[in-house]
Amino acid sequence: MEKIVNFFKDKSYGFYVTIISIIFTIITFSVYVRSYSKFDAYISWVGFYFMVVGAVLALITIILKRYSWAPIILAATNFIGLLYFILKIYNYVTVVLVGIDLTSVSATFITCTVLFAINVVLSTANVFFKQSHPVELGAKENN
């Protein structure tokens, strides 16, 4: 129990936002794959893999105590995932806007778009948050 307390002792609010961002990244790519895996024309597996690798690398950097790298990795990989999502979904948006086959957007599209947008904004903003407090050299703990 003491190791857990010591691990979280010097963490700032940005560290907790990083954890939330990792969880939200997992939710986003899970919903994306669940929603579009049957439609090869609308899913980007490269974007999915970028987001998975980003979440895993962020966790690895936290384990290695390189806290400031985790939000940078998440922001970059989530942004690349968003770009690949846009690359694959723009044809669907064009079809809806022109009214060729569809006249309105689906709830799946709205859900995935909102999740991607929140995910990118959250992970990008988190790059500017302090992740941990520096440990003062020579400071003694008061128990």
N, C-alpha and C positions, 0 to 999 in steps of 0.2 A: 504494500500500500504506500509505503514511503517513497518508492521509486516513481509511482504515478504522481504523487504530490510534487516531488522534485521536478518531474518532467514538465508539469504545467505551471510551475512556479514563476518562471521568467517570461511567460507568453503574454503578448499584447492582444488587443482585440482583433488585429489583422490575422493572427494565427487561427482564431476561431472562424473568421470569415473564410479563410482558406479551406478549412475542414468543411464548412457549409458549401463552398464552391465545388469541392471534390464530389460531395454527395449530390449536388444539383447537376453536375456534369454526368454522373452515372444515371440519374433519373432522365436527363435529356436524351442521352444516346440510347437508353433502354426504350423510351417511348418512341423515338425515331425509328429504331429497328423494328419494334413491334408493329408500328403503324404502316411502314412502307416496305417491309421485307418481301411482300408478295408482288410488289410493283417495281421491277428492275429498272424501269425508266425513270423512277422518281427517287431512288435511294442511292446515295453515294457511300459505297463501302470504304473508300479511302478516307472520307470525312469521319466516318464512324471509327475507323482504326486510329486516326489522329487523336480523337477525343479519348479513346480507351488508353492509348499510350500516354497521353497527357495526364490522365488521372493516376495511372500507375507510377509514372515518373515523379509526379508531385508527392505521392505517398513515399516513394523511395527517398526523395530529398528531405522529407520531414524525418524519416527514420535516421538518415545520415546527419541530421541536425543542420542542414543547409536551408533554413526556413525562408530566407529571402528569395530563393530560386523557385520555390513551389508556385507562388502566384504568377510569376513570369511564364513559367512553363504552361500553366493552365490557361492564361490569357492567350498565349500564342496558339496553342493547339485548339482551343475552343473557337478562336477566330478563323483558323484554317478550316475547322469543321463546319462553321457557318458558311464560309465561302463555297465549300463543296456542296453543302445543302442548297445554296442559291443556284449553283451551276446545274444541279440536277432538277430542281423544281421550277426553274423559270419557264420551261415549256408548258407546264401545267397552268401557271399564272397567265401566260399568254393566251392559252386556250379559253380560260375563264373570262379574261378581259375582252376578247374578241367575240366570245359567245359562240364558238364553233360547235363544240359538243356539250359544253357545260355552261350553266348560267350563273352559278354561284360557287364560292369556295367551300370546301368541306371543313367539318369540325376538326378533322385530323390535321389538315394543313394549318389551320389557325392555332391549334394546340402546339404543334411542332415549331411553328414560327415564333410564338410567344416564348416557348421554352428556350429556344436558341437565343432570342434577343435578351432575355433576362440573364441567361448563362454568360453571354459575352459581356454584358454590362457589369455584372457582378464580378467576374474574374478580372476584367480590365481595371475596374475601380480598386480592386484589392491589391493591385500592384503598388499602389501608392500608400497603402496602410502599413504601419509598423508591425512587424511580425513578432518580435520579442524585445524584451528590455535587456540592455547590456548588463552583464554581471560586473559589479564593481570589484576591482582587484583589491585585496586586502580587507574587504569589509567582513565583519563578523556577524553571524546570525544571532539574533536574540530569541532564545527559546522561551 
